[in-house]
């Protein structure tokens, strides 16, 4: 799976499902970058049985929970069936999307043309070099050529990439394969990722891999992660952006200073916090460098 744009984790789901590949009766498909067939199916896992020893409830309900568990009762979310259907449909749609991507790859004259067709035109405005800001020329370069990715080590050998794909993604990601299918489908339809079978991209120069991962969150949705730190991609990536692009440590001081010295004639001071969803995805990667940020998805 290749990101035509630069990488950023995305918000995750309200629920996680067991991977269809965890069924020992199912034939295992080639993990590759993603499963390659349109016949991808999702199995509906039975709701887990209640373990009274781990359920934390008020004491007045403990007896009820224990009795239910003793009788083999199960506890299901009101939205479980609806979510099962949603994720099952997503896996099937993802398979169809992969088939379509393979057709587009075969019909494109080269890899660069294929990537440009997948992510569409740049989302940065034109003529950024005229922007009255020190970063104007740098942003104009990103708009014209895309974000470069460079490394300080030797390119991966084919054997190393084969071993990475064989190793696969992290177990939590495999467990939530159905949810990741839903996430990646949305990303792909937005032009943020290109999803292809490993067998179709194995020959690409500069190919590297990173395992998909899931991060559990407290009181919020889990998050899909591209773990570029696990197999050394982050470690060997060269920092090409200007040092001034990311500044840390002074935000609180500057905010307090501005609040303290604000003109009282303008009234009460309000602070606003904005979450720019998928912001970094709006910057395209250079097509030749996109294979170096490949992410290995779960087996479907």
JOMO-V813183 format. One line per field, one symbol per residue. ss: DSSP state (2 for helix, 1 for strand, 0 for the rest). burial: + if it has 9 or more other ideal C-beta (glycine too) atoms within 8 Angstrom, else -. A space follows every 50 residues. Layout:
# JOMO-V813183
ss: ???
burial: ???
This chain:
# JOMO-V813183
ss: 01001000011000000002220000000000000000000000000010 00000000222222222222000100000222222222222222222222 22222220002222222220000000022200000222222222201000 10000002222222222000222220222222222222200001000222 20000000111111100000001111100000222210000022200000 22222222220002220000000000000222011022222221110000
burial: +++++++--+-++-+-+-+++-------+-+++++++--+-+-------+ -+--+------+--++-++----+-----+--++-+++-++++++++++- ++-++--+--+-+++++++----+---+--+---++-+++-++--++-+- +----+----++-++--+++-++++++++++++++-++--++++++++-+ ++---++++++++++-+----+++++++-++-+--++------------- ----+----------------------+-++-++++++++++++++++++
